[in-house]
Amino acid sequence: MSESRPQLTRRTFLLGLTAAAALPVLQGCFPLVAGGVGAGAAMVADRRTSGAYVEDEGIEWRAASALRDRMGDAVHVNITSFNRNVLLTGEAPSEAHRAEIERVVSGVSNVRGITNEVQVAGIASLTSRSNDSVITSKVKARFVDAATFGAHHVKVVTEASTVYLLGLVTRREADAATDVARTTSGVRKVVRVFEYITDQEARRLDGQRSSGT
């Protein structure tokens, strides 16, 4: 018997998540800005304004370029900007390098705040990064399965089996996402990097996005 349309749709979505999660492994130390239809769809579903969404991508590119020019291959840094708040993850060989990473990124235009989670350690292996990508895809898939909050409202970043959660969310959404992430196999720790909004604000933002305003 052929699969039903909902089953096919969900399978396609989960395969897409897995492919997207694998991108950091392929791209190395610095972020890849998605383009075309996929980026447009993500922007429509996002609670950030379209201007903030584009600005976050610009911050990631500018920060990556600045770090590459300043530190080359001495460090492995993943840069995630959400609503102009930047999460730094990865590895650096010393505390001095770690501090320099933050200093360089803080000098990038329009950065509002920095959460520096870079660890003083040897650069992670390709196997470790691949494992992190798998964990990210599993967490995202379980968000969809849980159906207790909008999965597209929470951004997932995994580094050394630690899951970082970002997004414009209510306290209820944050708690639900945290519970799903921390009970996902392979997750060592969950770190919340959310920006909290009220239930009323969430409804307003979701209403604007659904109406296309």
N, C-alpha and C positions, 0 to 999 in steps of 0.2 A: 504494500500500500504506500502511496506517495505521502510525504510529510505535508502537514497543514501549513498554510501561509504564515500563521504566527510563529510556528516552530522554525520555519526557514528564515523569517525576519530576525528572530532572536539569534539564531546561529550565525547569520551574516554579521550581525552587530558585534557579537563576541569575537568573531574572527577578525573583525576590524580593530577591536580593542587590542588584541594580541599583536597585530601587525604594527599598530601605533606605538605600543609599549616597547617594541623591539628597536624603534628608531634611535634611541639614545645610544644603543650598542653600536649601531652602524655609523653614527655621526661623530663618535669620539667624545672629546671634552666639552664641546660647545653646542649650544642649542640650534635646532633646525626650525626655521619659521615655516609653518605650513601655508600653502597658498591655494587659490582656486576655490572650487565648490565646497570642499571640506572645511576650509577655514571660514567661509561665509556661513555655513550651517552652524558651526561652533559659535560664531559670534552672535547669531540670532538667539541661541539658547542660553547665552551667558548673561549673568546679572550685571556685569560691568557695562558701561556705556561703550559704544563702538569706538569712540576716541580713546578710552582707557585700554581697551583690548589691543588696539593697534600700537599704542604707546608702550604697553608691556612688551610686545614683540620687539619694538625698537630698542628698549632698555636692554633686553637680553642680547641683542646683536652688538650694541655699543659696548656693553660690559665685557662680552666675550672678546671683542677686538682689542679692547684696552688691556685685558689680562694676557692675551696672546702676545701683544707687543711688549708688555712689561716682564712677563715671567716665562714665556715660551712653554716648553714641555716639562718644566720643573714641578708643575702642579697639575692635578686633575680636578677641575671645578665644573659643577653643573649649576647653571644660573636659571632660576625660575622667578619671574616677576609676575605678581598678581596685584592689580590695582595700585601699581607703582611701589609695592612692598616687595623686596627682593629676598628670596631664600637662596643661600649658598650652601651647597653640599659637595662632598668629595674629599680629597686628601691633599695634604701639604706636608713637606718634609720637616718643617719646624714651626714653632709658634711665631717666629718672625715672618715667615712666609704667610701664615694664616692671617696675621694682622695686616700684612701688606695687601693681601687679596681684598680684605674689607675696605681698606683705605682706597684702593683703586676703584672699586665698584661704587663706593660712596661718592666719588667724584663724577660719576656719570650723571648727565643732566636728567632731571625729573624723577630721580629716585627719592622716594618718600621715607623709606625705612629699610633696615637690613637685619635679617636673622642669619647669623653666621654659624652654620652647623658643620663647617669644614673640620675634619679630624686630622690631627697630626699623626700621620701614618704613611706607609708606603702606598704607591699608586695601585688602586684596585685592579685585579686581573680581569681579562675579558670574560672569564667564567663567572666571576662575582657579579659583574655588570649584567651579564645575561640572566643570572638568577634574579637580580633586582627587577629586571624587565618582566620576568614571569610573575613575580609577586605583584607588581603593579597591575598586570592584566587580570590576575585572579581577584584582587581587591575590587577593581572596577566591575568585573562580571558579577561579583557578589552584591555590589551596590544595586545593580539592575535586578538581581533575583530578590533582594530584600524588599524593594518597592516601597520603602518607608519614607523616602525623600527623593528629590530630583537628583539622580546620579550625576547629571551634567553640571550640577552646581558645585561639585567638590572635585578639586584637582588633586591628583595623587602623584607623589614623587617618592621613589624608593632608593635608598642608598645604604649599602651594607646591611640589608634586611630590616632597616628602620624605615617606617612609612611616615611620610610627612603629608599632612592634609591641609589644603589651602582652599579659600573660597569666601564669598560673601554669603554667610549662612546664619540662620537662627540658632539659638542654643539647643533646641530640640534636634535640628538637623545635624549639628555638630556632634551631639551625643550619639545619635543613631549611626552616623558615619564612623565614629571612633569605635563603637561596639563591633561593627562589621569588620573593620580593618584589624582590630586586635585579635579577633577570633579566626583570622585567615591563616592557613597553614604557611609556615615559613617566616611569618612576621615576628621579629624580635622585640620591637618597640614601636609605639605610635606617638608622633609629635604633632600637636595641633598648632597650625600657623594661620588660623582663621581670622577673618575680620567679621565681627558679629553685628548683625542687624536685628531689628525687632520683627515680630510676626507681621505687623502692619506694613513695614517697609518691604519685607519680602513679597507680600501680596501685591504691593504697588509696582515693584520692579518686574515681577512676573507678568502682571497685567500689561505693562508697557511693552514687554518683549512679545507677548502673544498677539498684541494688537498692531505690532510693527511700528510703534511710535518711539 
